[in-house]
Amino acid sequence: MTTAQKAQKLLSLYEAPEILRVVNVWDVVSAKAIEALPETTALATAGHSIAATYGYPDGQIPREMMLDMIGRIAAATELPVSADLDDGYGDAGETTRRAIGVGVVGANIEDRLDPLADSVAKVQAIVAAGEAEGVPFVLNARTDAFVRANGRPVEESIADAIVRGRAFLEAGATCVFVPGVLNADVTAQLVDGIGRGKVSVIGLPGALTAAEYEALGIARISYGPTTQRVALTALQDVASSLYADGVIPEGTRALN
């Protein structure tokens, strides 16, 4: 498929009645391992995990290094790839243009609770970049209304997410990503305020299942850096076993 066709495929997955489940990857081998599963329809990168791979704190990896890795992932698969592009690296339009250039067809880009007008302008720049490249770029516009709430009442975070989400959709975003541990009541309010099939969530410990979110009208669920943490936990556990004179577990698969 061409880049534009992959973008259209990703868009159709967002618009399908079934929730889009994406298990986040951080390098080529993790991408290939997830791609090999028959349930996988698209790939999504985790910015936190890619930064950690290179030894950077979340949000501090240089743009060039992030683009290099997401480009390697996109080149290694025929599936559509959506990338975590942090806050757009100071020029969200140019970052989007360059991401499209390495084969990426969608992205999460954070608002970090910047002034609403600035955040809307960022969304507009991203959408315009996709149009200029002839690619229907699938923007999962992220609002940090919950993760940067700083103790404010949850009702305020809900209201803020709805205002921002509606503005992002009006500016051309495909979906609105609201990370946080969202219970059924909060999720229902967000869907009612932003739109059914227009809200994306993250699966964290204590959150609902994908099926429960689907029933509430959520469009997409991803898992952020937790997939890498699970993999590293397994690595530490097997290393501890080997130090204790254990052996490599039977059934270990060759995935590279």
C-alpha beads as a LAMMPS data file, in Angstrom:
LAMMPS data file: protein, C-alpha beads

256 atoms
255 bonds

1 atom types
1 bond types

-500.0 500.0 xlo xhi
-500.0 500.0 ylo yhi
-500.0 500.0 zlo zhi

Masses

1 110.0

Atoms # bond

1 1 1 0.000 0.000 0.000
2 1 1 1.029 3.590 -0.528
3 1 1 1.407 5.898 2.462
4 1 1 -1.939 7.513 1.631
5 1 1 -3.612 4.090 1.420
6 1 1 -2.158 3.108 4.786
7 1 1 -3.531 6.324 6.277
8 1 1 -6.963 5.552 4.845
9 1 1 -6.746 2.042 6.296
10 1 1 -5.898 3.444 9.729
11 1 1 -8.772 5.908 9.482
12 1 1 -11.168 3.069 8.691
13 1 1 -10.009 1.236 11.822
14 1 1 -10.843 4.293 13.927
15 1 1 -14.257 4.572 12.298
16 1 1 -15.155 0.879 12.656
17 1 1 -17.753 -0.073 15.283
18 1 1 -15.164 -2.274 17.008
19 1 1 -12.613 -0.616 19.271
20 1 1 -9.156 -0.338 17.705
21 1 1 -6.726 -2.207 19.951
22 1 1 -3.088 -1.266 19.493
23 1 1 -0.276 -2.812 21.542
24 1 1 2.512 -0.237 21.685
25 1 1 5.970 -1.033 20.313
26 1 1 9.324 0.712 20.652
27 1 1 11.750 -0.790 18.118
28 1 1 11.764 -3.005 15.062
29 1 1 11.914 -6.340 16.868
30 1 1 9.015 -5.471 19.176
31 1 1 7.076 -4.256 16.132
32 1 1 7.732 -7.506 14.276
33 1 1 6.675 -9.553 17.293
34 1 1 3.344 -7.733 17.542
35 1 1 2.806 -7.650 13.775
36 1 1 3.079 -11.455 13.715
37 1 1 -0.072 -11.829 15.809
38 1 1 -3.185 -12.388 13.683
39 1 1 -5.207 -9.908 15.755
40 1 1 -2.895 -7.014 14.896
41 1 1 -4.374 -4.523 12.434
42 1 1 -2.121 -1.517 13.081
43 1 1 0.959 -0.571 15.064
44 1 1 1.417 2.295 17.500
45 1 1 4.701 3.442 18.968
46 1 1 5.247 4.509 22.576
47 1 1 7.326 7.673 22.847
48 1 1 8.234 6.987 26.473
49 1 1 9.517 3.529 25.518
50 1 1 11.540 4.766 22.545
51 1 1 13.086 7.487 24.697
52 1 1 13.974 4.887 27.336
53 1 1 15.537 2.675 24.659
54 1 1 17.940 5.493 23.835
55 1 1 18.491 6.447 27.480
56 1 1 16.366 9.614 27.559
57 1 1 13.610 10.615 29.980
58 1 1 10.123 10.727 28.498
59 1 1 9.665 13.778 26.290
60 1 1 13.367 14.636 26.078
61 1 1 14.562 12.496 23.189
62 1 1 15.743 14.599 20.209
63 1 1 13.366 14.700 17.268
64 1 1 15.930 13.217 14.892
65 1 1 16.312 10.103 17.023
66 1 1 12.547 9.657 17.396
67 1 1 12.016 10.051 13.650
68 1 1 14.784 7.552 12.952
69 1 1 13.172 4.877 15.112
70 1 1 9.611 5.377 13.957
71 1 1 10.880 5.345 10.381
72 1 1 12.641 2.036 10.972
73 1 1 9.438 0.601 12.434
74 1 1 7.309 1.875 9.534
75 1 1 9.777 0.465 6.995
76 1 1 9.635 -2.963 8.645
77 1 1 5.884 -3.494 8.286
78 1 1 3.058 -3.247 5.780
79 1 1 0.652 -2.277 8.560
80 1 1 -0.300 1.355 9.185
81 1 1 1.831 2.934 11.904
82 1 1 0.707 5.648 14.296
83 1 1 3.506 7.336 16.228
84 1 1 3.757 9.080 19.558
85 1 1 5.312 12.418 18.617
86 1 1 5.329 13.960 22.109
87 1 1 4.284 17.631 21.838
88 1 1 5.397 18.036 18.229
89 1 1 8.941 19.191 19.051
90 1 1 8.190 22.884 18.781
91 1 1 6.930 22.670 15.193
92 1 1 4.155 20.108 14.965
93 1 1 3.507 20.753 11.286
94 1 1 7.105 20.140 10.258
95 1 1 7.377 17.144 12.568
96 1 1 4.263 15.687 10.957
97 1 1 5.617 16.311 7.471
98 1 1 8.820 14.501 8.337
99 1 1 6.960 11.650 10.033
100 1 1 4.914 11.150 6.874
101 1 1 8.181 11.173 4.954
102 1 1 9.392 8.114 6.876
103 1 1 6.106 6.260 6.402
104 1 1 4.069 7.139 9.488
105 1 1 0.357 7.776 8.835
106 1 1 -0.997 8.858 12.214
107 1 1 0.126 10.267 15.533
108 1 1 -0.605 11.213 19.103
109 1 1 0.551 14.755 19.837
110 1 1 0.117 16.250 23.312
111 1 1 -1.410 19.589 24.253
112 1 1 0.348 19.624 27.668
113 1 1 -2.531 21.922 28.699
114 1 1 -1.076 24.813 26.731
115 1 1 -3.516 27.667 26.074
116 1 1 -6.415 26.341 24.002
117 1 1 -5.772 28.674 21.070
118 1 1 -2.172 27.469 20.835
119 1 1 -3.264 23.827 21.024
120 1 1 -5.883 24.306 18.324
121 1 1 -3.310 26.007 16.099
122 1 1 -1.060 22.980 16.565
123 1 1 -3.844 20.645 15.459
124 1 1 -4.489 22.818 12.414
125 1 1 -0.795 22.747 11.490
126 1 1 -0.730 18.952 11.712
127 1 1 -3.820 18.557 9.563
128 1 1 -2.461 21.039 7.023
129 1 1 0.824 19.139 6.823
130 1 1 -1.019 15.936 6.002
131 1 1 -3.071 17.668 3.336
132 1 1 0.057 19.191 1.794
133 1 1 1.633 15.736 1.577
134 1 1 -1.519 14.192 0.090
135 1 1 -2.001 11.927 3.115
136 1 1 -5.177 11.837 5.249
137 1 1 -3.052 11.915 8.397
138 1 1 -4.864 10.358 11.353
139 1 1 -4.403 12.661 14.331
140 1 1 -5.277 11.240 17.728
141 1 1 -5.057 14.638 19.432
142 1 1 -4.054 14.180 23.053
143 1 1 -5.247 16.334 25.898
144 1 1 -3.532 16.114 29.256
145 1 1 -6.661 17.252 31.116
146 1 1 -6.325 14.307 33.509
147 1 1 -2.606 13.499 33.626
148 1 1 -1.741 17.146 34.372
149 1 1 -4.755 17.792 36.593
150 1 1 -2.573 18.593 39.628
151 1 1 -5.266 17.603 42.085
152 1 1 -8.137 19.631 40.655
153 1 1 -11.646 18.093 40.947
154 1 1 -12.368 15.425 38.362
155 1 1 -15.407 17.378 37.165
156 1 1 -13.080 20.176 36.062
157 1 1 -10.873 17.757 34.177
158 1 1 -13.902 16.273 32.425
159 1 1 -15.158 19.710 31.395
160 1 1 -11.688 20.756 30.216
161 1 1 -11.228 17.562 28.184
162 1 1 -14.603 18.062 26.512
163 1 1 -13.911 21.687 25.575
164 1 1 -10.485 20.827 24.236
165 1 1 -11.667 17.674 22.518
166 1 1 -14.455 19.418 20.661
167 1 1 -12.084 22.174 19.571
168 1 1 -9.527 19.630 18.328
169 1 1 -12.150 17.758 16.308
170 1 1 -13.412 20.998 14.809
171 1 1 -9.818 21.814 13.823
172 1 1 -9.554 18.527 11.929
173 1 1 -8.358 15.901 14.411
174 1 1 -9.644 12.370 13.854
175 1 1 -9.975 11.425 17.507
176 1 1 -9.243 12.802 20.980
177 1 1 -6.854 10.908 23.268
178 1 1 -7.617 11.353 26.965
179 1 1 -5.004 9.375 28.946
180 1 1 -5.678 8.510 32.569
181 1 1 -7.374 5.766 34.581
182 1 1 -10.943 6.442 33.466
183 1 1 -13.818 4.649 35.144
184 1 1 -17.148 3.938 33.452
185 1 1 -18.861 7.108 34.676
186 1 1 -16.049 9.437 33.580
187 1 1 -15.727 7.632 30.257
188 1 1 -19.456 7.926 29.578
189 1 1 -19.336 11.660 30.268
190 1 1 -16.379 12.120 27.922
191 1 1 -18.059 10.162 25.137
192 1 1 -21.298 12.090 25.637
193 1 1 -19.428 15.399 25.499
194 1 1 -16.918 14.698 22.733
195 1 1 -18.709 12.114 20.616
196 1 1 -19.194 8.393 20.285
197 1 1 -16.296 6.889 18.365
198 1 1 -14.258 10.059 18.905
199 1 1 -12.445 9.298 22.179
200 1 1 -9.263 7.270 22.650
201 1 1 -8.029 5.875 25.986
202 1 1 -5.059 4.111 27.522
203 1 1 -5.239 0.730 29.220
204 1 1 -3.561 1.035 32.620
205 1 1 -3.750 -1.009 35.828
206 1 1 -7.133 -0.184 37.349
207 1 1 -8.709 0.871 34.048
208 1 1 -11.586 -0.863 32.284
209 1 1 -11.127 -3.667 29.779
210 1 1 -11.112 -2.968 26.059
211 1 1 -14.535 -4.600 25.716
212 1 1 -15.963 -2.383 28.459
213 1 1 -14.553 0.732 26.807
214 1 1 -15.923 -0.432 23.463
215 1 1 -19.418 -0.753 24.924
216 1 1 -19.146 2.847 26.135
217 1 1 -18.299 4.125 22.652
218 1 1 -14.507 4.435 22.801
219 1 1 -12.736 4.354 19.424
220 1 1 -9.238 3.190 20.370
221 1 1 -7.287 1.747 23.274
222 1 1 -3.494 1.716 23.521
223 1 1 -1.119 0.791 26.329
224 1 1 1.721 3.313 26.217
225 1 1 4.958 2.387 27.994
226 1 1 3.396 -0.472 29.968
227 1 1 4.123 -3.035 27.250
228 1 1 7.843 -2.312 27.457
229 1 1 7.629 -2.506 31.250
230 1 1 6.024 -5.937 30.997
231 1 1 8.812 -7.069 28.658
232 1 1 11.528 -5.712 30.958
233 1 1 9.861 -7.317 33.976
234 1 1 9.995 -10.662 32.171
235 1 1 13.668 -10.034 31.333
236 1 1 14.525 -9.327 34.965
237 1 1 12.575 -12.363 36.126
238 1 1 14.320 -14.756 33.748
239 1 1 17.686 -13.198 34.602
240 1 1 17.037 -13.800 38.309
241 1 1 16.154 -17.402 37.498
242 1 1 19.340 -17.838 35.468
243 1 1 21.452 -16.365 38.260
244 1 1 19.824 -18.942 40.554
245 1 1 21.013 -21.716 38.196
246 1 1 17.775 -21.855 36.246
247 1 1 17.424 -22.539 32.548
248 1 1 15.768 -20.756 29.659
249 1 1 12.060 -21.675 29.793
250 1 1 10.813 -24.231 27.334
251 1 1 8.458 -22.727 24.776
252 1 1 10.542 -19.584 24.366
253 1 1 9.888 -18.405 20.823
254 1 1 12.400 -17.080 18.296
255 1 1 10.851 -13.771 17.235
256 1 1 13.804 -12.229 15.410

Bonds

1 1 1 2
2 1 2 3
3 1 3 4
4 1 4 5
5 1 5 6
6 1 6 7
7 1 7 8
8 1 8 9
9 1 9 10
10 1 10 11
11 1 11 12
12 1 12 13
13 1 13 14
14 1 14 15
15 1 15 16
16 1 16 17
17 1 17 18
18 1 18 19
19 1 19 20
20 1 20 21
21 1 21 22
22 1 22 23
23 1 23 24
24 1 24 25
25 1 25 26
26 1 26 27
27 1 27 28
28 1 28 29
29 1 29 30
30 1 30 31
31 1 31 32
32 1 32 33
33 1 33 34
34 1 34 35
35 1 35 36
36 1 36 37
37 1 37 38
38 1 38 39
39 1 39 40
40 1 40 41
41 1 41 42
42 1 42 43
43 1 43 44
44 1 44 45
45 1 45 46
46 1 46 47
47 1 47 48
48 1 48 49
49 1 49 50
50 1 50 51
51 1 51 52
52 1 52 53
53 1 53 54
54 1 54 55
55 1 55 56
56 1 56 57
57 1 57 58
58 1 58 59
59 1 59 60
60 1 60 61
61 1 61 62
62 1 62 63
63 1 63 64
64 1 64 65
65 1 65 66
66 1 66 67
67 1 67 68
68 1 68 69
69 1 69 70
70 1 70 71
71 1 71 72
72 1 72 73
73 1 73 74
74 1 74 75
75 1 75 76
76 1 76 77
77 1 77 78
78 1 78 79
79 1 79 80
80 1 80 81
81 1 81 82
82 1 82 83
83 1 83 84
84 1 84 85
85 1 85 86
86 1 86 87
87 1 87 88
88 1 88 89
89 1 89 90
90 1 90 91
91 1 91 92
92 1 92 93
93 1 93 94
94 1 94 95
95 1 95 96
96 1 96 97
97 1 97 98
98 1 98 99
99 1 99 100
100 1 100 101
101 1 101 102
102 1 102 103
103 1 103 104
104 1 104 105
105 1 105 106
106 1 106 107
107 1 107 108
108 1 108 109
109 1 109 110
110 1 110 111
111 1 111 112
112 1 112 113
113 1 113 114
114 1 114 115
115 1 115 116
116 1 116 117
117 1 117 118
118 1 118 119
119 1 119 120
120 1 120 121
121 1 121 122
122 1 122 123
123 1 123 124
124 1 124 125
125 1 125 126
126 1 126 127
127 1 127 128
128 1 128 129
129 1 129 130
130 1 130 131
131 1 131 132
132 1 132 133
133 1 133 134
134 1 134 135
135 1 135 136
136 1 136 137
137 1 137 138
138 1 138 139
139 1 139 140
140 1 140 141
141 1 141 142
142 1 142 143
143 1 143 144
144 1 144 145
145 1 145 146
146 1 146 147
147 1 147 148
148 1 148 149
149 1 149 150
150 1 150 151
151 1 151 152
152 1 152 153
153 1 153 154
154 1 154 155
155 1 155 156
156 1 156 157
157 1 157 158
158 1 158 159
159 1 159 160
160 1 160 161
161 1 161 162
162 1 162 163
163 1 163 164
164 1 164 165
165 1 165 166
166 1 166 167
167 1 167 168
168 1 168 169
169 1 169 170
170 1 170 171
171 1 171 172
172 1 172 173
173 1 173 174
174 1 174 175
175 1 175 176
176 1 176 177
177 1 177 178
178 1 178 179
179 1 179 180
180 1 180 181
181 1 181 182
182 1 182 183
183 1 183 184
184 1 184 185
185 1 185 186
186 1 186 187
187 1 187 188
188 1 188 189
189 1 189 190
190 1 190 191
191 1 191 192
192 1 192 193
193 1 193 194
194 1 194 195
195 1 195 196
196 1 196 197
197 1 197 198
198 1 198 199
199 1 199 200
200 1 200 201
201 1 201 202
202 1 202 203
203 1 203 204
204 1 204 205
205 1 205 206
206 1 206 207
207 1 207 208
208 1 208 209
209 1 209 210
210 1 210 211
211 1 211 212
212 1 212 213
213 1 213 214
214 1 214 215
215 1 215 216
216 1 216 217
217 1 217 218
218 1 218 219
219 1 219 220
220 1 220 221
221 1 221 222
222 1 222 223
223 1 223 224
224 1 224 225
225 1 225 226
226 1 226 227
227 1 227 228
228 1 228 229
229 1 229 230
230 1 230 231
231 1 231 232
232 1 232 233
233 1 233 234
234 1 234 235
235 1 235 236
236 1 236 237
237 1 237 238
238 1 238 239
239 1 239 240
240 1 240 241
241 1 241 242
242 1 242 243
243 1 243 244
244 1 244 245
245 1 245 246
246 1 246 247
247 1 247 248
248 1 248 249
249 1 249 250
250 1 250 251
251 1 251 252
252 1 252 253
253 1 253 254
254 1 254 255
255 1 255 256
